[in-house]
């Protein structure tokens, strides 16, 4: 057990933005909320998932809706009180702790703000270990945990909790409420007991984000090459490419932000070409036509100049970037995990192969 | 013949240029910036007019580009005490104003309050405006602040709440209080827009002193027939009256002016511009005649704002950068610099510090000062320093290009003598006449703009017709601001639909710009 204060929040924001694998948006607003809440209510207790009781009641908190709305109409700060009350009334018992749903952007830090203002501990665990675009894409689904009951609260004081017959209905009702409430709401779903959290959650994700953020902060003056080296050691990751963004082709398809990034190699990748395809998050990376990583493994992009995460909204011609591949949480590699978030789910015509194997094949060829 | 007088007050130098009505540069001077800035301006005008004797009454326009506002924020100097009110509750109370500001700068704000009000994305009210609540906050801060910043949720969609609060503020605190409202300052993103509005409010005294000082220094020099303008960060000009209201918009006009100045001097619509100063080098891009804009949020004095700034890479390399040799024989350049003390500290000027300027002289790239003072430098050291400088410039040029094809490069700025004649990645390198004062030239040739903004119901007026009307209105405003008939172009059109707002309504925002008449 340890505590999260202002410095930890800065580091989590930096680290989680990279683990968002191109998605999750800009963590700025979430960071401001967490900083404000910690200053007002004190530091947040972060607890090890293995130390929680099997029958503890744990709920993930997150924000749902359009990031542009959130950047303009920030939270009240009282939404979590409403959420917790509804869940507690529903189960007829107290909530023991909160947890994040995903790493990346706003949702990695909103739970810190919520835990601070509720005086509840935060469990060092989440449901993705990265960011994903759809509500059912959490490791809890692999474990058969239902999304319902789901509770929603807006900044005006409106709140609702519903029981649904399937996760698809949960998504549909939640979208309708979000629109009526003005485009963004705070939510909790997948309420779990301690045993489920321990079995299906992605453990130590907050610590991992923070550690990576700290590495980046403390190594800044040594240059990004050194940062990259330590970053890869800490994540068991692979440097997939170093290049300049030569083109970004975007398409819009309903709610998703789709596209392909074309990269021209620099430094030791000079003369090579790479592509990264994305749908909110980065889905796969190809180097000279050969796939080197796919979802659910993480394809992360960072700026060569400052090692900041480059999200799919901030892609820009001429930016020099590193493409880094990180192995996903092991549950994503199960049959059920790949059905939920494997390459074929995203319309990519290839079978999933762990990044370790793909990188090894590549080095064997050379 | 009539003339334009362009002045750029930088941290190190004050530049002045004289440009004829038909846009030919007649002359330029560079003098050290003075502490009070005014004597530097006066000095530059005197020297310029001494070298180019003309009838002072023939100067019909003067333009000033200045870093005064940036410096005031960075140095936390002369900032006015500010009161902040945000109209958004119950939304946004989770993020109080200035939560991530550095303490000293945040102390500029005496008091803040988040009041009921604000809008949803679709223009619906989050909460109704509570006049009594707003009035009582203004009563509370009356006498404690000189300036007020008002922000509001989705103010860029609708700004009635902000305008009502501004009216009440004047009623309660008197006409003398300075009021800044966020819808007139920035675009989407509540916190960034509010930050910029607070900075604007804090700068009103600085704005008053430099606008009045500028007017006075011109009057003292007998230039009484000219209209006065200030450069703003989008490369257009504003009047003195506007500058007093929106001083924060003058921030970071420097890179924009030097890019536009370089563009004018070389008549090149697409090029990379390298502007080498005394301490830093800014590398930017001209795209279709305008500076390429950055997609990143701009920070001013550590405060995040949502201004669109030119996409510029700044590196710690300038004419005054200090050159050192390490024990292992390797050579470092900058990032520290002797700055404005160059003419005292550099070896060629009899000083004791090895600078990039000394290297340029030793390498025979430029003739300046006393060459003999650098004649005994180790040729190997000079060679290594030149290649370090070359590599620094080449890396940045490569990083800012959009493709690997070589691009034309324009070199400007007083320190550009240190850049070698061959740069990998450059199709050509042009160092135009008057390269040292491109900033002031950029300021002098800037356009004036007109901004039109309205909520339009497309049910009443079809979209095409509404946009046409808005373009006409913006053009009329640009003409009113002093643009020449026939030169006005529409440079930006924004059309934000207000979904679920009655009558299929959109917020239309059009910017037109033209040459000064």
Interface residues (C-beta under 8 A of the other chain):
Chain A: X28 X29 X31 X32 X33 X35 X36 X37 X39 X66 X68 X69 X71 X72 X73 X74 X75 X76 X77 X78 X113 X155 X156 X157 X182 X183 X244 X246 X264 X305 X314 X316 X317 X318 X320
Chain B: X88 X89 X90 X91 X92 X93 X94 X95 X96 X99 X100 X118 X120 X121 X122 X124 X126 X127 X153 X154 X188 X189 X190 X191 X295 X296 X304 X399 X400 X401 X402 X403 X404
